[in-house]
Amino acid sequence: MLTTAAAALIALSALSPADQTAPAPVLEVVTVNGSGCAAGDADVKTDDRTFTIGYHEFLARAGNGSSPVDQRKNCQVSLRVNVPDGYTFALVRTSYNGYTHLQTGATGLSRVSTYVQGTTPTATVSQPFTGPFSDAWQTHYRPNSTDVQWVPCGERRNININAEVRVALGSADPDRLNFAIVESSRGAVRVKRC
């Protein structure tokens, strides 16, 4: 015979939904490449849902003998996320950390664009800098829940993040160096049931 407590537990367990905790994905940084990060020239660390990348030469500069091609540098990161059938994933945040030094008259920009491979929508965040400026900075991409770009269910697509830094000399002294450097980036993915 069931006790009252046992009967209550059985009744409550029947009313409780099953555990909806999403399984841990397998996150892989497939490529880190661009004019600001030659292939193999970055330190990459990942765990199930997050990644961290350290950059060695992600630097845009103007003035002091710099070439016009030095004024814009980019780095594209491609993420592959493996999840079980019946689940999908999305990039839910990323941030880029750097340092910028600009003389009066010079300007700079940090821009981060994200998109799911094979889709048109691109989310972009920009952070402008105006000289004189000499400080560390961080550019954040953190969409609200309605703007998260989920990979279509049942499809295997990479998430791409394209970051760039720009420096324009403007009216600054051309003999003095102005620069914007990206030191690191980090991000996280989220998994949900389709």
C-alpha positions in Angstrom: 0.0 0.0 0.0 1.3 3.5 -0.9 1.8 6.0 1.8 0.4 9.4 1.4 3.9 10.9 0.9 4.8 8.3 -1.8 1.5 8.9 -3.6 2.1 12.7 -3.6 5.6 12.2 -5.0 4.3 10.0 -7.8 1.6 12.6 -8.6 4.1 15.4 -8.6 6.6 13.6 -10.8 3.8 13.0 -13.4 3.1 16.7 -13.4 6.7 17.9 -13.7 8.2 18.2 -17.2 11.1 16.1 -18.1 14.6 17.7 -17.7 15.0 20.1 -20.6 18.7 20.7 -20.0 20.3 20.9 -23.4 23.3 18.6 -24.0 26.8 20.0 -24.0 27.8 20.9 -27.6 31.2 20.3 -29.1 32.6 23.7 -30.1 35.5 23.9 -32.5 37.2 27.0 -33.9 37.7 25.9 -37.5 39.6 28.9 -38.9 41.2 32.1 -37.7 42.4 34.0 -40.7 42.6 37.4 -42.3 44.9 40.3 -42.9 45.2 40.8 -39.2 45.7 37.2 -38.2 47.7 35.0 -40.6 46.7 31.3 -40.5 48.2 29.6 -37.4 49.1 32.9 -35.8 46.6 32.9 -32.9 46.2 31.1 -29.6 42.9 29.3 -29.5 41.2 27.7 -26.4 37.7 26.1 -26.4 35.5 24.2 -24.0 32.0 22.9 -24.7 30.3 26.3 -25.0 33.0 29.0 -25.0 36.1 30.1 -26.9 39.0 32.4 -26.3 41.5 33.6 -28.9 44.7 35.5 -28.4 46.0 37.5 -31.4 49.7 38.2 -32.1 49.6 40.8 -34.9 46.0 42.1 -35.3 47.1 45.7 -35.7 45.9 48.6 -37.9 48.1 51.7 -38.1 48.5 55.1 -39.9 51.3 57.6 -39.9 55.1 57.2 -39.2 55.8 55.5 -42.5 52.8 53.2 -42.5 51.4 51.9 -45.8 47.8 52.5 -46.9 47.2 48.7 -46.5 48.1 49.0 -42.8 45.1 51.2 -42.1 42.5 48.3 -42.1 43.0 44.8 -40.7 40.5 42.1 -40.3 40.2 38.6 -38.9 37.5 36.1 -39.6 36.7 33.3 -37.1 34.7 30.3 -38.1 33.0 28.2 -35.5 31.7 24.7 -35.9 29.3 23.4 -33.2 28.3 19.8 -33.1 25.0 19.1 -31.4 22.7 16.0 -31.3 19.8 15.7 -33.7 16.8 17.7 -32.5 19.0 20.6 -31.2 20.2 23.8 -32.7 22.7 26.4 -31.6 23.6 30.1 -31.9 26.3 32.6 -30.9 24.9 34.5 -27.9 27.9 36.7 -27.1 31.3 37.7 -28.2 33.7 40.5 -27.1 36.9 41.9 -28.5 39.6 43.5 -26.3 42.2 45.9 -27.6 44.1 49.1 -27.2 44.0 52.2 -29.4 46.4 55.2 -29.5 45.4 58.2 -31.7 46.8 61.7 -32.1 44.5 64.7 -32.4 42.9 64.6 -35.9 43.1 60.8 -36.3 40.2 58.4 -36.0 39.8 54.6 -35.5 37.1 52.0 -35.5 36.5 48.5 -34.1 33.7 46.6 -35.9 32.4 43.1 -35.3 30.0 41.3 -37.7 28.4 37.9 -37.2 26.4 35.6 -39.4 25.4 32.0 -39.9 27.0 30.4 -43.0 24.7 30.5 -46.0 22.3 33.1 -44.6 21.9 36.8 -45.4 21.3 38.4 -42.0 24.4 39.9 -40.5 24.5 41.5 -37.0 27.1 44.3 -36.7 28.4 46.3 -33.7 30.8 49.2 -34.2 32.9 51.3 -31.8 34.4 54.5 -33.1 37.4 56.3 -31.6 38.4 59.9 -32.1 41.9 61.3 -31.3 43.3 62.3 -29.0 42.6 58.8 -27.5 45.0 56.4 -25.8 43.2 53.6 -23.8 42.1 50.0 -23.6 38.7 49.2 -25.0 36.2 46.3 -25.4 33.6 45.8 -28.2 30.6 43.6 -27.2 28.2 41.7 -29.3 25.3 40.4 -27.1 22.0 40.2 -29.0 18.7 40.2 -27.2 16.7 37.0 -27.4 14.7 38.1 -30.5 17.9 38.9 -32.4 19.8 35.7 -31.8 20.7 34.1 -35.1 19.9 30.4 -34.6 21.2 27.8 -37.1 18.3 26.2 -38.9 17.3 22.9 -37.2 18.8 19.9 -38.8 21.5 21.8 -40.8 25.2 21.8 -40.2 26.4 25.4 -40.7 29.3 27.3 -39.2 29.0 30.6 -37.4 31.3 33.3 -38.8 32.6 36.3 -36.9 34.4 39.0 -38.9 36.2 41.6 -36.8 38.1 44.6 -38.1 40.1 47.6 -36.9 40.7 50.7 -38.9 42.8 53.8 -38.4 42.6 57.0 -40.5 45.3 59.7 -40.3 42.9 62.5 -41.0 44.5 65.8 -40.0 47.0 64.2 -37.5 50.7 64.7 -37.9 51.8 62.1 -40.5 55.2 61.6 -38.8 53.5 60.2 -35.6 52.2 56.7 -35.3 48.4 56.0 -34.7 47.3 52.5 -34.1 44.5 50.1 -33.0 45.4 46.7 -31.8 43.1 43.7 -31.0 44.6 41.6 -28.3 41.9 38.9 -27.7 38.4 37.8 -28.3 36.0 35.5 -26.5 32.5 34.2 -27.0 29.9 31.7 -26.1 27.2 29.6 -27.9 23.9 28.4 -26.6 22.0 25.2 -27.5 18.3 24.6 -27.5 15.8 22.0 -28.6 14.3 22.5 -32.1 
